[in-house]
Amino acid sequence: MSQKTRRIPKSTRFEDALKELETIVESLESGEPSLELSLEQFERGVSLSRFCQQSLSEAEQKVKILLDEDDAGDDDALTDFDASAQN
């Protein structure tokens, strides 16, 4: 399998990669592909799996950042409100 086939473009959507991975798994589980094709599909599947894992990790990081920003923002809002209520 060529390097080009293994590399998943950054523009690939997570959902598309996951669907392709599911198709590969179904094909491999059927036992129909030849050994050579099975190895190619397996290699592609590993690449897709890594891509999906990376995408999930990046999404998790973004959620953590957003939650941390929201937590920090809530404290400021309460402080501001409390200060203005005392005046």
PDB file with SEQRES, HELIX, SHEET and CRYST1 records, atoms N, CA, C and O in Angstrom:
SEQRES   1 A   87  MET SER GLN LYS THR ARG ARG ILE PRO LYS SER THR ARG          
SEQRES   2 A   87  PHE GLU ASP ALA LEU LYS GLU LEU GLU THR ILE VAL GLU          
SEQRES   3 A   87  SER LEU GLU SER GLY GLU PRO SER LEU GLU LEU SER LEU          
SEQRES   4 A   87  GLU GLN PHE GLU ARG GLY VAL SER LEU SER ARG PHE CYS          
SEQRES   5 A   87  GLN GLN SER LEU SER GLU ALA GLU GLN LYS VAL LYS ILE          
SEQRES   6 A   87  LEU LEU ASP GLU ASP ASP ALA GLY ASP ASP ASP ALA LEU          
SEQRES   7 A   87  THR ASP PHE ASP ALA SER ALA GLN ASN                          
HELIX    1 AA1 GLN A    3  ARG A    6  1                                   4    
HELIX    2 AA2 PHE A   14  SER A   30  1                                  17    
HELIX    3 AA3 LEU A   35  GLN A   86  1                                  52    
CRYST1    1.000    1.000    1.000  90.00  90.00  90.00 P 1           1          
ATOM      1  N   MET A   1       0.848  -1.169   0.000  1.00  0.00           N  
ATOM      2  CA  MET A   1       0.000   0.000   0.000  1.00  0.00           C  
ATOM      3  C   MET A   1       0.892   1.230   0.000  1.00  0.00           C  
ATOM      4  O   MET A   1       1.879   1.290   0.734  1.00  0.00           O  
ATOM      5  N   SER A   2       0.554   2.187  -0.803  1.00  0.00           N  
ATOM      6  CA  SER A   2       1.391   3.370  -0.927  1.00  0.00           C  
ATOM      7  C   SER A   2       1.199   4.303   0.258  1.00  0.00           C  
ATOM      8  O   SER A   2       0.217   4.215   0.995  1.00  0.00           O  
ATOM      9  N   GLN A   3       2.161   5.192   0.419  1.00  0.00           N  
ATOM     10  CA  GLN A   3       2.091   6.187   1.496  1.00  0.00           C  
ATOM     11  C   GLN A   3       0.839   7.039   1.324  1.00  0.00           C  
ATOM     12  O   GLN A   3       0.205   7.413   2.311  1.00  0.00           O  
ATOM     13  N   LYS A   4       0.477   7.346   0.083  1.00  0.00           N  
ATOM     14  CA  LYS A   4      -0.686   8.169  -0.202  1.00  0.00           C  
ATOM     15  C   LYS A   4      -1.967   7.499   0.292  1.00  0.00           C  
ATOM     16  O   LYS A   4      -2.862   8.171   0.804  1.00  0.00           O  
ATOM     17  N   THR A   5      -2.056   6.190   0.140  1.00  0.00           N  
ATOM     18  CA  THR A   5      -3.246   5.458   0.554  1.00  0.00           C  
ATOM     19  C   THR A   5      -3.360   5.439   2.068  1.00  0.00           C  
ATOM     20  O   THR A   5      -4.470   5.474   2.599  1.00  0.00           O  
ATOM     21  N   ARG A   6      -2.253   5.384   2.766  1.00  0.00           N  
ATOM     22  CA  ARG A   6      -2.272   5.332   4.233  1.00  0.00           C  
ATOM     23  C   ARG A   6      -2.592   6.677   4.859  1.00  0.00           C  
ATOM     24  O   ARG A   6      -3.213   6.729   5.920  1.00  0.00           O  
ATOM     25  N   ARG A   7      -2.188   7.750   4.232  1.00  0.00           N  
ATOM     26  CA  ARG A   7      -2.385   9.078   4.806  1.00  0.00           C  
ATOM     27  C   ARG A   7      -3.841   9.506   4.642  1.00  0.00           C  
ATOM     28  O   ARG A   7      -4.421   9.381   3.564  1.00  0.00           O  
ATOM     29  N   ILE A   8      -4.415  10.007   5.717  1.00  0.00           N  
ATOM     30  CA  ILE A   8      -5.785  10.490   5.697  1.00  0.00           C  
ATOM     31  C   ILE A   8      -5.720  12.017   5.659  1.00  0.00           C  
ATOM     32  O   ILE A   8      -5.141  12.625   6.560  1.00  0.00           O  
ATOM     33  N   PRO A   9      -6.299  12.646   4.641  1.00  0.00           N  
ATOM     34  CA  PRO A   9      -6.241  14.109   4.565  1.00  0.00           C  
ATOM     35  C   PRO A   9      -6.905  14.762   5.773  1.00  0.00           C  
ATOM     36  O   PRO A   9      -7.904  14.254   6.283  1.00  0.00           O  
ATOM     37  N   LYS A  10      -6.358  15.882   6.230  1.00  0.00           N  
ATOM     38  CA  LYS A  10      -6.913  16.613   7.376  1.00  0.00           C  
ATOM     39  C   LYS A  10      -8.350  17.065   7.109  1.00  0.00           C  
ATOM     40  O   LYS A  10      -9.134  17.251   8.040  1.00  0.00           O  
ATOM     41  N   SER A  11      -8.684  17.239   5.831  1.00  0.00           N  
ATOM     42  CA  SER A  11     -10.024  17.715   5.477  1.00  0.00           C  
ATOM     43  C   SER A  11     -11.090  16.618   5.611  1.00  0.00           C  
ATOM     44  O   SER A  11     -12.282  16.890   5.467  1.00  0.00           O  
ATOM     45  N   THR A  12     -10.662  15.390   5.884  1.00  0.00           N  
ATOM     46  CA  THR A  12     -11.603  14.276   6.028  1.00  0.00           C  
ATOM     47  C   THR A  12     -12.456  14.490   7.269  1.00  0.00           C  
ATOM     48  O   THR A  12     -11.951  14.848   8.333  1.00  0.00           O  
ATOM     49  N   ARG A  13     -13.751  14.268   7.117  1.00  0.00           N  
ATOM     50  CA  ARG A  13     -14.658  14.374   8.262  1.00  0.00           C  
ATOM     51  C   ARG A  13     -14.550  13.106   9.102  1.00  0.00           C  
ATOM     52  O   ARG A  13     -14.366  12.011   8.572  1.00  0.00           O  
ATOM     53  N   PHE A  14     -14.666  13.270  10.409  1.00  0.00           N  
ATOM     54  CA  PHE A  14     -14.608  12.144  11.337  1.00  0.00           C  
ATOM     55  C   PHE A  14     -15.640  11.083  10.953  1.00  0.00           C  
ATOM     56  O   PHE A  14     -15.333   9.892  10.913  1.00  0.00           O  
ATOM     57  N   GLU A  15     -16.857  11.525  10.673  1.00  0.00           N  
ATOM     58  CA  GLU A  15     -17.939  10.599  10.350  1.00  0.00           C  
ATOM     59  C   GLU A  15     -17.629   9.768   9.107  1.00  0.00           C  
ATOM     60  O   GLU A  15     -17.946   8.580   9.056  1.00  0.00           O  
ATOM     61  N   ASP A  16     -17.010  10.395   8.103  1.00  0.00           N  
ATOM     62  CA  ASP A  16     -16.652   9.688   6.873  1.00  0.00           C  
ATOM     63  C   ASP A  16     -15.563   8.651   7.131  1.00  0.00           C  
ATOM     64  O   ASP A  16     -15.618   7.537   6.611  1.00  0.00           O  
ATOM     65  N   ALA A  17     -14.583   9.026   7.932  1.00  0.00           N  
ATOM     66  CA  ALA A  17     -13.501   8.095   8.264  1.00  0.00           C  
ATOM     67  C   ALA A  17     -14.043   6.909   9.051  1.00  0.00           C  
ATOM     68  O   ALA A  17     -13.656   5.767   8.805  1.00  0.00           O  
ATOM     69  N   LEU A  18     -14.930   7.179   9.991  1.00  0.00           N  
ATOM     70  CA  LEU A  18     -15.514   6.113  10.806  1.00  0.00           C  
ATOM     71  C   LEU A  18     -16.354   5.168   9.949  1.00  0.00           C  
ATOM     72  O   LEU A  18     -16.313   3.952  10.139  1.00  0.00           O  
ATOM     73  N   LYS A  19     -17.105   5.718   9.017  1.00  0.00           N  
ATOM     74  CA  LYS A  19     -17.922   4.881   8.131  1.00  0.00           C  
ATOM     75  C   LYS A  19     -17.034   3.981   7.265  1.00  0.00           C  
ATOM     76  O   LYS A  19     -17.324   2.797   7.089  1.00  0.00           O  
ATOM     77  N   GLU A  20     -15.956   4.550   6.730  1.00  0.00           N  
ATOM     78  CA  GLU A  20     -15.036   3.742   5.923  1.00  0.00           C  
ATOM     79  C   GLU A  20     -14.401   2.648   6.777  1.00  0.00           C  
ATOM     80  O   GLU A  20     -14.237   1.515   6.324  1.00  0.00           O  
ATOM     81  N   LEU A  21     -14.051   2.987   7.997  1.00  0.00           N  
ATOM     82  CA  LEU A  21     -13.458   2.002   8.904  1.00  0.00           C  
ATOM     83  C   LEU A  21     -14.451   0.868   9.182  1.00  0.00           C  
ATOM     84  O   LEU A  21     -14.071  -0.303   9.185  1.00  0.00           O  
ATOM     85  N   GLU A  22     -15.699   1.206   9.411  1.00  0.00           N  
ATOM     86  CA  GLU A  22     -16.725   0.183   9.640  1.00  0.00           C  
ATOM     87  C   GLU A  22     -16.880  -0.730   8.427  1.00  0.00           C  
ATOM     88  O   GLU A  22     -17.057  -1.939   8.577  1.00  0.00           O  
ATOM     89  N   THR A  23     -16.816  -0.159   7.236  1.00  0.00           N  
ATOM     90  CA  THR A  23     -16.918  -0.948   5.998  1.00  0.00           C  
ATOM     91  C   THR A  23     -15.745  -1.918   5.890  1.00  0.00           C  
ATOM     92  O   THR A  23     -15.920  -3.076   5.510  1.00  0.00           O  
ATOM     93  N   ILE A  24     -14.569  -1.444   6.223  1.00  0.00           N  
ATOM     94  CA  ILE A  24     -13.376  -2.295   6.177  1.00  0.00           C  
ATOM     95  C   ILE A  24     -13.497  -3.437   7.176  1.00  0.00           C  
ATOM     96  O   ILE A  24     -13.180  -4.582   6.855  1.00  0.00           O  
ATOM     97  N   VAL A  25     -13.953  -3.130   8.379  1.00  0.00           N  
ATOM     98  CA  VAL A  25     -14.104  -4.164   9.411  1.00  0.00           C  
ATOM     99  C   VAL A  25     -15.091  -5.233   8.940  1.00  0.00           C  
ATOM    100  O   VAL A  25     -14.836  -6.428   9.092  1.00  0.00           O  
ATOM    101  N   GLU A  26     -16.213  -4.803   8.370  1.00  0.00           N  
ATOM    102  CA  GLU A  26     -17.203  -5.762   7.866  1.00  0.00           C  
ATOM    103  C   GLU A  26     -16.604  -6.653   6.780  1.00  0.00           C  
ATOM    104  O   GLU A  26     -16.842  -7.860   6.752  1.00  0.00           O  
ATOM    105  N   SER A  27     -15.829  -6.046   5.892  1.00  0.00           N  
ATOM    106  CA  SER A  27     -15.203  -6.805   4.815  1.00  0.00           C  
ATOM    107  C   SER A  27     -14.217  -7.821   5.363  1.00  0.00           C  
ATOM    108  O   SER A  27     -14.202  -8.975   4.935  1.00  0.00           O  
ATOM    109  N   LEU A  28     -13.396  -7.391   6.312  1.00  0.00           N  
ATOM    110  CA  LEU A  28     -12.409  -8.306   6.897  1.00  0.00           C  
ATOM    111  C   LEU A  28     -13.086  -9.422   7.686  1.00  0.00           C  
ATOM    112  O   LEU A  28     -12.630 -10.566   7.666  1.00  0.00           O  
ATOM    113  N   GLU A  29     -14.171  -9.091   8.377  1.00  0.00           N  
ATOM    114  CA  GLU A  29     -14.877 -10.110   9.154  1.00  0.00           C  
ATOM    115  C   GLU A  29     -15.552 -11.143   8.269  1.00  0.00           C  
ATOM    116  O   GLU A  29     -15.759 -12.281   8.691  1.00  0.00           O  
ATOM    117  N   SER A  30     -15.899 -10.757   7.039  1.00  0.00           N  
ATOM    118  CA  SER A  30     -16.558 -11.690   6.129  1.00  0.00           C  
ATOM    119  C   SER A  30     -15.600 -12.771   5.657  1.00  0.00           C  
ATOM    120  O   SER A  30     -16.025 -13.863   5.279  1.00  0.00           O  
ATOM    121  N   GLY A  31     -14.302 -12.467   5.678  1.00  0.00           N  
ATOM    122  CA  GLY A  31     -13.298 -13.441   5.263  1.00  0.00           C  
ATOM    123  C   GLY A  31     -13.193 -13.627   3.760  1.00  0.00           C  
ATOM    124  O   GLY A  31     -12.475 -14.513   3.298  1.00  0.00           O  
ATOM    125  N   GLU A  32     -13.889 -12.815   2.998  1.00  0.00           N  
ATOM    126  CA  GLU A  32     -13.892 -12.967   1.545  1.00  0.00           C  
ATOM    127  C   GLU A  32     -12.670 -12.405   0.828  1.00  0.00           C  
ATOM    128  O   GLU A  32     -12.226 -12.991  -0.160  1.00  0.00           O  
ATOM    129  N   PRO A  33     -12.109 -11.282   1.296  1.00  0.00           N  
ATOM    130  CA  PRO A  33     -10.982 -10.721   0.542  1.00  0.00           C  
ATOM    131  C   PRO A  33      -9.767 -11.656   0.556  1.00  0.00           C  
ATOM    132  O   PRO A  33      -9.577 -12.448   1.480  1.00  0.00           O  
ATOM    133  N   SER A  34      -8.958 -11.538  -0.493  1.00  0.00           N  
ATOM    134  CA  SER A  34      -7.716 -12.297  -0.545  1.00  0.00           C  
ATOM    135  C   SER A  34      -6.785 -11.814   0.558  1.00  0.00           C  
ATOM    136  O   SER A  34      -7.023 -10.773   1.170  1.00  0.00           O  
ATOM    137  N   LEU A  35      -5.747 -12.561   0.803  1.00  0.00           N  
ATOM    138  CA  LEU A  35      -4.780 -12.182   1.835  1.00  0.00           C  
ATOM    139  C   LEU A  35      -4.183 -10.817   1.527  1.00  0.00           C  
ATOM    140  O   LEU A  35      -4.059  -9.979   2.420  1.00  0.00           O  
ATOM    141  N   GLU A  36      -3.816 -10.588   0.280  1.00  0.00           N  
ATOM    142  CA  GLU A  36      -3.205  -9.316  -0.111  1.00  0.00           C  
ATOM    143  C   GLU A  36      -4.178  -8.154   0.119  1.00  0.00           C  
ATOM    144  O   GLU A  36      -3.801  -7.124   0.679  1.00  0.00           O  
ATOM    145  N   LEU A  37      -5.420  -8.326  -0.313  1.00  0.00           N  
ATOM    146  CA  LEU A  37      -6.413  -7.277  -0.121  1.00  0.00           C  
ATOM    147  C   LEU A  37      -6.715  -7.088   1.361  1.00  0.00           C  
ATOM    148  O   LEU A  37      -6.908  -5.960   1.814  1.00  0.00           O  
ATOM    149  N   SER A  38      -6.758  -8.166   2.109  1.00  0.00           N  
ATOM    150  CA  SER A  38      -6.993  -8.075   3.553  1.00  0.00           C  
ATOM    151  C   SER A  38      -5.903  -7.260   4.234  1.00  0.00           C  
ATOM    152  O   SER A  38      -6.194  -6.438   5.103  1.00  0.00           O  
ATOM    153  N   LEU A  39      -4.658  -7.479   3.849  1.00  0.00           N  
ATOM    154  CA  LEU A  39      -3.550  -6.725   4.430  1.00  0.00           C  
ATOM    155  C   LEU A  39      -3.649  -5.243   4.072  1.00  0.00           C  
ATOM    156  O   LEU A  39      -3.386  -4.382   4.911  1.00  0.00           O  
ATOM    157  N   GLU A  40      -4.025  -4.944   2.828  1.00  0.00           N  
ATOM    158  CA  GLU A  40      -4.194  -3.552   2.419  1.00  0.00           C  
ATOM    159  C   GLU A  40      -5.324  -2.895   3.198  1.00  0.00           C  
ATOM    160  O   GLU A  40      -5.201  -1.761   3.660  1.00  0.00           O  
ATOM    161  N   GLN A  41      -6.432  -3.627   3.339  1.00  0.00           N  
ATOM    162  CA  GLN A  41      -7.559  -3.081   4.087  1.00  0.00           C  
ATOM    163  C   GLN A  41      -7.197  -2.886   5.560  1.00  0.00           C  
ATOM    164  O   GLN A  41      -7.571  -1.886   6.172  1.00  0.00           O  
ATOM    165  N   PHE A  42      -6.477  -3.834   6.110  1.00  0.00           N  
ATOM    166  CA  PHE A  42      -6.063  -3.724   7.504  1.00  0.00           C  
ATOM    167  C   PHE A  42      -5.189  -2.483   7.705  1.00  0.00           C  
ATOM    168  O   PHE A  42      -5.370  -1.734   8.665  1.00  0.00           O  
ATOM    169  N   GLU A  43      -4.252  -2.278   6.796  1.00  0.00           N  
ATOM    170  CA  GLU A  43      -3.365  -1.124   6.889  1.00  0.00           C  
ATOM    171  C   GLU A  43      -4.157   0.178   6.791  1.00  0.00           C  
ATOM    172  O   GLU A  43      -3.906   1.125   7.536  1.00  0.00           O  
ATOM    173  N   ARG A  44      -5.105   0.215   5.874  1.00  0.00           N  
ATOM    174  CA  ARG A  44      -5.962   1.398   5.731  1.00  0.00           C  
ATOM    175  C   ARG A  44      -6.785   1.591   7.016  1.00  0.00           C  
ATOM    176  O   ARG A  44      -6.957   2.712   7.494  1.00  0.00           O  
ATOM    177  N   GLY A  45      -7.279   0.498   7.552  1.00  0.00           N  
ATOM    178  CA  GLY A  45      -8.066   0.559   8.777  1.00  0.00           C  
ATOM    179  C   GLY A  45      -7.274   1.113   9.948  1.00  0.00           C  
ATOM    180  O   GLY A  45      -7.799   1.895  10.740  1.00  0.00           O  
ATOM    181  N   VAL A  46      -6.022   0.716  10.062  1.00  0.00           N  
ATOM    182  CA  VAL A  46      -5.163   1.235  11.128  1.00  0.00           C  
ATOM    183  C   VAL A  46      -5.007   2.746  10.972  1.00  0.00           C  
ATOM    184  O   VAL A  46      -5.080   3.488  11.952  1.00  0.00           O  
ATOM    185  N   SER A  47      -4.795   3.192   9.748  1.00  0.00           N  
ATOM    186  CA  SER A  47      -4.661   4.635   9.500  1.00  0.00           C  
ATOM    187  C   SER A  47      -5.952   5.370   9.855  1.00  0.00           C  
ATOM    188  O   SER A  47      -5.917   6.430  10.481  1.00  0.00           O  
ATOM    189  N   LEU A  48      -7.081   4.808   9.455  1.00  0.00           N  
ATOM    190  CA  LEU A  48      -8.362   5.432   9.768  1.00  0.00           C  
ATOM    191  C   LEU A  48      -8.613   5.456  11.270  1.00  0.00           C  
ATOM    192  O   LEU A  48      -9.124   6.440  11.805  1.00  0.00           O  
ATOM    193  N   SER A  49      -8.257   4.382  11.939  1.00  0.00           N  
ATOM    194  CA  SER A  49      -8.430   4.306  13.391  1.00  0.00           C  
ATOM    195  C   SER A  49      -7.593   5.379  14.085  1.00  0.00           C  
ATOM    196  O   SER A  49      -8.071   6.042  15.005  1.00  0.00           O  
ATOM    197  N   ARG A  50      -6.368   5.548  13.655  1.00  0.00           N  
ATOM    198  CA  ARG A  50      -5.497   6.580  14.243  1.00  0.00           C  
ATOM    199  C   ARG A  50      -6.058   7.969  13.980  1.00  0.00           C  
ATOM    200  O   ARG A  50      -6.045   8.831  14.859  1.00  0.00           O  
ATOM    201  N   PHE A  51      -6.552   8.179  12.759  1.00  0.00           N  
ATOM    202  CA  PHE A  51      -7.152   9.469  12.403  1.00  0.00           C  
ATOM    203  C   PHE A  51      -8.354   9.763  13.302  1.00  0.00           C  
ATOM    204  O   PHE A  51      -8.491  10.869  13.825  1.00  0.00           O  
ATOM    205  N   CYS A  52      -9.217   8.772  13.477  1.00  0.00           N  
ATOM    206  CA  CYS A  52     -10.407   8.948  14.317  1.00  0.00           C  
ATOM    207  C   CYS A  52     -10.020   9.218  15.764  1.00  0.00           C  
ATOM    208  O   CYS A  52     -10.614  10.077  16.415  1.00  0.00           O  
ATOM    209  N   GLN A  53      -9.038   8.497  16.266  1.00  0.00           N  
ATOM    210  CA  GLN A  53      -8.587   8.702  17.651  1.00  0.00           C  
ATOM    211  C   GLN A  53      -8.028  10.106  17.826  1.00  0.00           C  
ATOM    212  O   GLN A  53      -8.298  10.763  18.832  1.00  0.00           O  
ATOM    213  N   GLN A  54      -7.260  10.561  16.862  1.00  0.00           N  
ATOM    214  CA  GLN A  54      -6.693  11.911  16.925  1.00  0.00           C  
ATOM    215  C   GLN A  54      -7.809  12.949  16.887  1.00  0.00           C  
ATOM    216  O   GLN A  54      -7.778  13.927  17.634  1.00  0.00           O  
ATOM    217  N   SER A  55      -8.796  12.736  16.016  1.00  0.00           N  
ATOM    218  CA  SER A  55      -9.921  13.667  15.919  1.00  0.00           C  
ATOM    219  C   SER A  55     -10.682  13.746  17.235  1.00  0.00           C  
ATOM    220  O   SER A  55     -11.062  14.831  17.677  1.00  0.00           O  
ATOM    221  N   LEU A  56     -10.902  12.599  17.854  1.00  0.00           N  
ATOM    222  CA  LEU A  56     -11.600  12.579  19.145  1.00  0.00           C  
ATOM    223  C   LEU A  56     -10.786  13.276  20.232  1.00  0.00           C  
ATOM    224  O   LEU A  56     -11.339  13.995  21.064  1.00  0.00           O  
ATOM    225  N   SER A  57      -9.480  13.062  20.221  1.00  0.00           N  
ATOM    226  CA  SER A  57      -8.616  13.716  21.216  1.00  0.00           C  
ATOM    227  C   SER A  57      -8.647  15.234  21.054  1.00  0.00           C  
ATOM    228  O   SER A  57      -8.697  15.969  22.041  1.00  0.00           O  
ATOM    229  N   GLU A  58      -8.616  15.698  19.804  1.00  0.00           N  
ATOM    230  CA  GLU A  58      -8.666  17.133  19.545  1.00  0.00           C  
ATOM    231  C   GLU A  58     -10.003  17.719  19.985  1.00  0.00           C  
ATOM    232  O   GLU A  58     -10.049  18.802  20.569  1.00  0.00           O  
ATOM    233  N   ALA A  59     -11.084  17.007  19.707  1.00  0.00           N  
ATOM    234  CA  ALA A  59     -12.411  17.474  20.118  1.00  0.00           C  
ATOM    235  C   ALA A  59     -12.503  17.524  21.641  1.00  0.00           C  
ATOM    236  O   ALA A  59     -13.061  18.469  22.200  1.00  0.00           O  
ATOM    237  N   GLU A  60     -11.961  16.517  22.306  1.00  0.00           N  
ATOM    238  CA  GLU A  60     -11.977  16.481  23.769  1.00  0.00           C  
ATOM    239  C   GLU A  60     -11.214  17.675  24.347  1.00  0.00           C  
ATOM    240  O   GLU A  60     -11.656  18.291  25.317  1.00  0.00           O  
ATOM    241  N   GLN A  61     -10.068  17.996  23.746  1.00  0.00           N  
ATOM    242  CA  GLN A  61      -9.282  19.142  24.205  1.00  0.00           C  
ATOM    243  C   GLN A  61     -10.075  20.439  24.049  1.00  0.00           C  
ATOM    244  O   GLN A  61     -10.063  21.289  24.939  1.00  0.00           O  
ATOM    245  N   LYS A  62     -10.768  20.590  22.909  1.00  0.00           N  
ATOM    246  CA  LYS A  62     -11.560  21.800  22.679  1.00  0.00           C  
ATOM    247  C   LYS A  62     -12.672  21.920  23.711  1.00  0.00           C  
ATOM    248  O   LYS A  62     -12.934  23.008  24.224  1.00  0.00           O  
ATOM    249  N   VAL A  63     -13.325  20.802  24.015  1.00  0.00           N  
ATOM    250  CA  VAL A  63     -14.394  20.818  25.015  1.00  0.00           C  
ATOM    251  C   VAL A  63     -13.834  21.209  26.380  1.00  0.00           C  
ATOM    252  O   VAL A  63     -14.438  22.011  27.093  1.00  0.00           O  
ATOM    253  N   LYS A  64     -12.691  20.649  26.745  1.00  0.00           N  
ATOM    254  CA  LYS A  64     -12.077  20.993  28.031  1.00  0.00           C  
ATOM    255  C   LYS A  64     -11.754  22.478  28.098  1.00  0.00           C  
ATOM    256  O   LYS A  64     -11.990  23.124  29.119  1.00  0.00           O  
ATOM    257  N   ILE A  65     -11.217  23.016  27.015  1.00  0.00           N  
ATOM    258  CA  ILE A  65     -10.881  24.442  26.974  1.00  0.00           C  
ATOM    259  C   ILE A  65     -12.144  25.282  27.125  1.00  0.00           C  
ATOM    260  O   ILE A  65     -12.172  26.251  27.884  1.00  0.00           O  
ATOM    261  N   LEU A  66     -13.184  24.900  26.397  1.00  0.00           N  
ATOM    262  CA  LEU A  66     -14.441  25.656  26.485  1.00  0.00           C  
ATOM    263  C   LEU A  66     -15.044  25.576  27.877  1.00  0.00           C  
ATOM    264  O   LEU A  66     -15.549  26.574  28.393  1.00  0.00           O  
ATOM    265  N   LEU A  67     -14.999  24.410  28.483  1.00  0.00           N  
ATOM    266  CA  LEU A  67     -15.535  24.270  29.838  1.00  0.00           C  
ATOM    267  C   LEU A  67     -14.726  25.072  30.836  1.00  0.00           C  
ATOM    268  O   LEU A  67     -15.288  25.677  31.748  1.00  0.00           O  
ATOM    269  N   ASP A  68     -13.407  25.084  30.674  1.00  0.00           N  
ATOM    270  CA  ASP A  68     -12.553  25.870  31.557  1.00  0.00           C  
ATOM    271  C   ASP A  68     -12.844  27.358  31.396  1.00  0.00           C  
ATOM    272  O   ASP A  68     -12.868  28.095  32.382  1.00  0.00           O  
ATOM    273  N   GLU A  69     -13.065  27.808  30.153  1.00  0.00           N  
ATOM    274  CA  GLU A  69     -13.390  29.212  29.902  1.00  0.00           C  
ATOM    275  C   GLU A  69     -14.733  29.558  30.513  1.00  0.00           C  
ATOM    276  O   GLU A  69     -14.888  30.630  31.098  1.00  0.00           O  
ATOM    277  N   ASP A  70     -15.709  28.666  30.387  1.00  0.00           N  
ATOM    278  CA  ASP A  70     -17.023  28.903  30.969  1.00  0.00           C  
ATOM    279  C   ASP A  70     -16.942  28.987  32.479  1.00  0.00           C  
ATOM    280  O   ASP A  70     -17.573  29.850  33.089  1.00  0.00           O  
ATOM    281  N   ASP A  71     -16.168  28.096  33.090  1.00  0.00           N  
ATOM    282  CA  ASP A  71     -16.012  28.121  34.546  1.00  0.00           C  
ATOM    283  C   ASP A  71     -15.394  29.436  35.000  1.00  0.00           C  
ATOM    284  O   ASP A  71     -15.843  30.037  35.976  1.00  0.00           O  
ATOM    285  N   ALA A  72     -14.379  29.873  34.299  1.00  0.00           N  
ATOM    286  CA  ALA A  72     -13.712  31.125  34.649  1.00  0.00           C  
ATOM    287  C   ALA A  72     -14.659  32.302  34.416  1.00  0.00           C  
ATOM    288  O   ALA A  72     -14.688  33.242  35.212  1.00  0.00           O  
ATOM    289  N   GLY A  73     -15.417  32.255  33.350  1.00  0.00           N  
ATOM    290  CA  GLY A  73     -16.363  33.318  33.033  1.00  0.00           C  
ATOM    291  C   GLY A  73     -17.476  33.408  34.049  1.00  0.00           C  
ATOM    292  O   GLY A  73     -17.918  34.511  34.371  1.00  0.00           O  
ATOM    293  N   ASP A  74     -17.944  32.290  34.564  1.00  0.00           N  
ATOM    294  CA  ASP A  74     -19.017  32.287  35.553  1.00  0.00           C  
ATOM    295  C   ASP A  74     -18.566  32.962  36.841  1.00  0.00           C  
ATOM    296  O   ASP A  74     -19.334  33.715  37.440  1.00  0.00           O  
ATOM    297  N   ASP A  75     -17.341  32.709  37.274  1.00  0.00           N  
ATOM    298  CA  ASP A  75     -16.828  33.324  38.489  1.00  0.00           C  
ATOM    299  C   ASP A  75     -16.766  34.841  38.340  1.00  0.00           C  
ATOM    300  O   ASP A  75     -17.117  35.581  39.259  1.00  0.00           O  
ATOM    301  N   ASP A  76     -16.319  35.290  37.179  1.00  0.00           N  
ATOM    302  CA  ASP A  76     -16.238  36.727  36.934  1.00  0.00           C  
ATOM    303  C   ASP A  76     -17.626  37.347  36.934  1.00  0.00           C  
ATOM    304  O   ASP A  76     -17.830  38.427  37.489  1.00  0.00           O  
ATOM    305  N   ALA A  77     -18.570  36.670  36.315  1.00  0.00           N  
ATOM    306  CA  ALA A  77     -19.921  37.204  36.243  1.00  0.00           C  
ATOM    307  C   ALA A  77     -20.530  37.308  37.632  1.00  0.00           C  
ATOM    308  O   ALA A  77     -21.217  38.284  37.933  1.00  0.00           O  
ATOM    309  N   LEU A  78     -20.292  36.329  38.471  1.00  0.00           N  
ATOM    310  CA  LEU A  78     -20.829  36.374  39.823  1.00  0.00           C  
ATOM    311  C   LEU A  78     -20.166  37.481  40.634  1.00  0.00           C  
ATOM    312  O   LEU A  78     -20.832  38.190  41.388  1.00  0.00           O  
ATOM    313  N   THR A  79     -18.882  37.624  40.480  1.00  0.00           N  
ATOM    314  CA  THR A  79     -18.160  38.681  41.187  1.00  0.00           C  
ATOM    315  C   THR A  79     -18.687  40.039  40.770  1.00  0.00           C  
ATOM    316  O   THR A  79     -18.966  40.885  41.620  1.00  0.00           O  
ATOM    317  N   ASP A  80     -18.825  40.256  39.469  1.00  0.00           N  
ATOM    318  CA  ASP A  80     -19.322  41.534  38.966  1.00  0.00           C  
ATOM    319  C   ASP A  80     -20.735  41.802  39.486  1.00  0.00           C  
ATOM    320  O   ASP A  80     -21.044  42.918  39.902  1.00  0.00           O  
ATOM    321  N   PHE A  81     -21.582  40.788  39.462  1.00  0.00           N  
ATOM    322  CA  PHE A  81     -22.942  40.938  39.931  1.00  0.00           C  
ATOM    323  C   PHE A  81     -22.972  41.272  41.410  1.00  0.00           C  
ATOM    324  O   PHE A  81     -23.688  42.177  41.839  1.00  0.00           O  
ATOM    325  N   ASP A  82     -22.198  40.544  42.177  1.00  0.00           N  
ATOM    326  CA  ASP A  82     -22.144  40.777  43.620  1.00  0.00           C  
ATOM    327  C   ASP A  82     -21.657  42.203  43.910  1.00  0.00           C  
ATOM    328  O   ASP A  82     -22.189  42.871  44.796  1.00  0.00           O  
ATOM    329  N   ALA A  83     -20.677  42.654  43.186  1.00  0.00           N  
ATOM    330  CA  ALA A  83     -20.121  43.995  43.407  1.00  0.00           C  
ATOM    331  C   ALA A  83     -21.143  45.052  43.060  1.00  0.00           C  
ATOM    332  O   ALA A  83     -21.271  46.048  43.773  1.00  0.00           O  
ATOM    333  N   SER A  84     -21.877  44.854  41.973  1.00  0.00           N  
ATOM    334  CA  SER A  84     -22.852  45.871  41.571  1.00  0.00           C  
ATOM    335  C   SER A  84     -24.074  45.853  42.482  1.00  0.00           C  
ATOM    336  O   SER A  84     -24.731  46.882  42.634  1.00  0.00           O  
ATOM    337  N   ALA A  85     -24.393  44.727  43.083  1.00  0.00           N  
ATOM    338  CA  ALA A  85     -25.543  44.630  43.986  1.00  0.00           C  
ATOM    339  C   ALA A  85     -25.266  45.364  45.282  1.00  0.00           C  
ATOM    340  O   ALA A  85     -26.199  45.854  45.919  1.00  0.00           O  
ATOM    341  N   GLN A  86     -24.007  45.452  45.690  1.00  0.00           N  
ATOM    342  CA  GLN A  86     -23.651  46.112  46.935  1.00  0.00           C  
ATOM    343  C   GLN A  86     -23.696  47.636  46.797  1.00  0.00           C  
ATOM    344  O   GLN A  86     -23.859  48.343  47.792  1.00  0.00           O  
ATOM    345  N   ASN A  87     -23.554  48.136  45.587  1.00  0.00           N  
ATOM    346  CA  ASN A  87     -23.533  49.598  45.378  1.00  0.00           C  
ATOM    347  C   ASN A  87     -24.906  50.182  45.412  1.00  0.00           C  
ATOM    348  O   ASN A  87     -25.067  51.392  45.254  1.00  0.00           O  
TER     349      ASN A  87                                                      
END                                                                             
